[in-house]
Amino acid sequence: MADSETPRPPADRPPNRRSAAKAARRADLLTAAARQMAERGFASVRLEDIGGAVGISGPAMYRHFASKSELLDEMLLDISRRLYAGGTEVVERGDPPAATLNALIAFHIDVLVTKPDLIAVQDRDLSSLTPEANHEVRSLQRRYVERWVDVLMAESAQSIDGLERDEARVRVHAMFGLLNSSPRLPEFDPCRLRRLLAAMALAALHVPATAPGDGTSRP
């Protein structure tokens, strides 16, 4: 058979207007759900409340999500995958450790500032996920933390005061605790907030360790 006669697989078709509108409505529902759950908590929000925020009646909500739990699963899986993928992309640029650490901090803060509702829901309602989603989210979180730990260890190896990995992990977790509380902070100029959070995060990662009770730096 001539090349011109060789069957070709059908080209991917762009989404039609109806499917694009459905995807946009689904995104609106996820945004509304994150906002309401950040304000009131997962248990206090009804599926009908979320639909009402975007003009969808209660029964019509089930065309998009079978349950409130399914909606929460999708929200938190999405933000966890986004964090891990973004952190991996930063690390795999191959920049020097200090530059990579600064880029990771900037990336994480950008997510915090642009998606504060999702961060607040993740921080408070992780236990409300279905078991399968909970397992994947926690796995993604651990892998994201280890990306940071690898970079902090690499940076430390270039200095006199090398870190042990367990201490590096504690520092990263403590730094996340500091940053992830930012959705609950008072109103503040976003540009100044980014700079302040970045400086605080870097200081938290680099703060000298001291021996209990005597205030001396660790050897």
C-alpha positions as CSV (number, residue, x, y, z in Angstrom):
1,M,0.0,0.0,0.0
2,A,1.3,3.4,-0.9
3,D,2.2,5.9,1.8
4,S,-0.6,8.1,0.8
5,E,-3.0,5.2,1.3
6,T,-1.7,4.2,4.8
7,P,-4.4,4.7,7.3
8,R,-3.6,7.4,9.9
9,P,-5.0,7.6,13.4
10,P,-7.5,10.4,13.8
11,A,-6.0,13.7,14.9
12,D,-6.9,14.8,18.4
13,R,-9.9,17.0,18.3
14,P,-10.0,20.2,20.2
15,P,-12.7,20.2,23.0
16,N,-16.1,21.3,21.8
17,R,-17.9,24.2,23.3
18,R,-20.0,22.0,25.6
19,S,-17.1,20.0,27.1
20,A,-15.1,23.3,27.5
21,A,-18.0,24.8,29.4
22,K,-18.3,21.8,31.6
23,A,-14.6,21.8,32.4
24,A,-14.8,25.5,33.3
25,R,-17.8,25.0,35.5
26,R,-16.0,22.1,37.3
27,A,-13.0,24.4,37.9
28,D,-15.4,27.1,39.3
29,L,-16.9,24.5,41.7
30,L,-13.4,23.5,42.9
31,T,-12.6,27.1,43.5
32,A,-15.9,27.7,45.4
33,A,-15.4,24.6,47.4
34,A,-11.9,25.6,48.4
35,R,-13.0,29.0,49.5
36,Q,-16.0,27.7,51.6
37,M,-14.0,24.9,53.2
38,A,-11.1,27.2,54.0
39,E,-13.7,29.5,55.8
40,R,-15.9,26.9,57.5
41,G,-14.2,23.5,57.3
42,F,-15.1,20.4,55.3
43,A,-17.7,19.1,57.7
44,S,-19.6,22.4,57.7
45,V,-20.0,22.8,54.0
46,R,-22.7,21.1,52.0
47,L,-22.5,20.1,48.3
48,E,-25.6,22.3,47.7
49,D,-23.7,25.3,49.3
50,I,-20.9,24.9,46.8
51,G,-23.2,24.6,43.8
52,G,-25.2,27.6,45.0
53,A,-22.0,29.8,44.9
54,V,-21.7,29.3,41.2
55,G,-25.4,29.1,40.3
56,I,-25.9,25.3,40.1
57,S,-28.8,23.7,41.8
58,G,-28.3,20.9,44.3
59,P,-29.3,18.0,42.0
60,A,-27.3,19.3,39.1
61,M,-24.1,19.2,41.3
62,Y,-24.1,15.4,40.9
63,R,-23.4,15.8,37.2
64,H,-20.0,17.0,38.2
65,F,-19.2,15.3,41.6
66,A,-20.8,12.2,43.1
67,S,-20.1,13.4,46.6
68,K,-18.4,16.1,48.7
69,S,-15.6,13.6,49.5
70,E,-14.9,13.1,45.7
71,L,-14.6,16.9,45.4
72,L,-12.2,17.1,48.4
73,D,-10.1,14.3,47.0
74,E,-9.7,16.0,43.6
75,M,-8.8,19.3,45.3
76,L,-6.1,18.0,47.5
77,L,-4.7,15.5,45.0
78,D,-4.4,18.3,42.5
79,I,-2.5,20.7,44.8
80,S,-0.3,17.9,46.1
81,R,0.6,16.8,42.6
82,R,1.2,20.4,41.6
83,L,3.6,21.0,44.5
84,Y,5.6,17.8,43.8
85,A,5.8,18.4,40.1
86,G,6.8,22.0,40.5
87,G,9.4,21.2,43.1
88,T,10.8,18.5,40.9
89,E,11.0,20.8,38.0
90,V,13.0,23.4,40.1
91,V,15.4,20.7,41.4
92,E,16.0,19.2,37.9
93,R,17.2,22.5,36.5
94,G,20.5,21.6,38.0
95,D,21.4,25.0,39.5
96,P,23.8,25.2,42.4
97,P,22.2,24.2,45.8
98,A,21.9,27.7,47.2
99,A,20.2,28.9,44.1
100,T,17.9,25.9,43.9
101,L,16.9,26.4,47.6
102,N,15.9,30.0,46.9
103,A,14.0,28.9,43.8
104,L,12.1,26.2,45.8
105,I,11.2,28.8,48.4
106,A,9.9,31.2,45.7
107,F,7.9,28.4,44.1
108,H,6.3,27.4,47.3
109,I,5.4,30.9,48.3
110,D,3.9,31.6,44.9
111,V,1.5,28.6,45.5
112,L,0.7,29.9,49.0
113,V,0.0,33.4,47.7
114,T,-2.1,32.4,44.7
115,K,-3.9,29.4,46.2
116,P,-4.3,30.2,49.9
117,D,-7.7,28.5,50.2
118,L,-6.3,25.2,49.0
119,I,-3.3,25.4,51.4
120,A,-5.7,26.1,54.3
121,V,-8.0,23.2,53.4
122,Q,-5.0,20.8,53.0
123,D,-3.6,21.9,56.3
124,R,-6.9,21.3,58.2
125,D,-9.0,18.7,56.4
126,L,-6.4,16.1,55.2
127,S,-8.0,13.5,57.6
128,S,-11.3,13.9,55.7
129,L,-9.9,12.4,52.5
130,T,-10.9,8.9,51.4
131,P,-8.2,6.3,52.4
132,E,-6.9,6.0,48.8
133,A,-6.6,9.8,48.3
134,N,-5.1,10.2,51.7
135,H,-2.4,7.6,50.9
136,E,-1.5,9.3,47.6
137,V,-1.4,12.8,49.1
138,R,0.8,11.8,52.0
139,S,3.1,10.0,49.6
140,L,3.4,13.1,47.4
141,Q,4.0,15.2,50.5
142,R,6.8,13.0,51.7
143,R,8.5,13.0,48.3
144,Y,8.1,16.8,48.1
145,V,9.8,17.1,51.5
146,E,12.7,14.8,50.4
147,R,13.3,17.0,47.4
148,W,13.9,19.9,49.7
149,V,16.0,17.8,52.1
150,D,18.3,16.7,49.2
151,V,18.9,20.3,48.3
152,L,19.5,21.4,51.9
153,M,21.9,18.5,52.4
154,A,23.8,19.4,49.2
155,E,24.1,23.0,50.3
156,S,25.2,22.0,53.7
157,A,27.9,19.7,52.3
158,Q,29.5,22.8,50.7
159,S,29.9,24.5,54.1
160,I,31.8,23.6,57.3
161,D,28.6,22.8,59.3
162,G,27.3,19.7,57.5
163,L,23.8,18.6,58.5
164,E,22.6,15.1,59.3
165,R,19.6,14.1,57.2
166,D,17.2,13.7,60.1
167,E,18.0,17.3,61.2
168,A,17.6,18.6,57.6
169,R,14.2,17.0,57.5
170,V,13.1,18.6,60.7
171,R,14.2,22.0,59.5
172,V,12.2,21.5,56.2
173,H,9.1,20.5,58.1
174,A,9.4,23.4,60.5
175,M,9.9,25.8,57.6
176,F,6.7,24.4,56.0
177,G,4.8,25.0,59.2
178,L,5.9,28.6,59.1
179,L,5.1,29.2,55.5
180,N,1.8,27.2,55.4
181,S,0.4,29.4,58.2
182,S,0.4,32.4,55.9
183,P,-3.2,32.0,54.7
184,R,-4.2,32.8,58.3
185,L,-2.0,36.0,58.6
186,P,-3.5,39.5,58.7
187,E,-4.0,41.3,55.4
188,F,-0.6,42.4,54.0
189,D,0.8,43.8,50.8
190,P,1.4,40.7,48.6
191,C,4.8,41.8,47.2
192,R,6.1,42.6,50.7
193,L,4.6,39.3,52.0
194,R,6.5,37.3,49.4
195,R,9.8,39.0,50.4
196,L,9.1,38.6,54.1
197,L,8.2,34.9,53.8
198,A,11.2,34.2,51.7
199,A,13.6,35.8,54.2
200,M,11.9,34.0,57.1
201,A,11.9,30.6,55.3
202,L,15.6,30.9,54.5
203,A,16.4,31.9,58.1
204,A,14.4,29.0,59.4
205,L,16.4,26.5,57.3
206,H,19.7,28.1,58.3
207,V,19.2,28.9,61.9
208,P,22.1,27.7,64.1
209,A,21.2,24.7,66.2
210,T,22.0,25.0,70.0
211,A,22.5,22.6,72.7
212,P,19.6,22.4,75.2
213,G,20.0,24.9,78.1
214,D,23.4,26.3,77.3
215,G,22.9,28.4,74.2
216,T,26.0,27.1,72.5
217,S,26.0,26.2,68.8
218,R,26.1,22.5,67.9
219,P,29.6,21.3,67.0
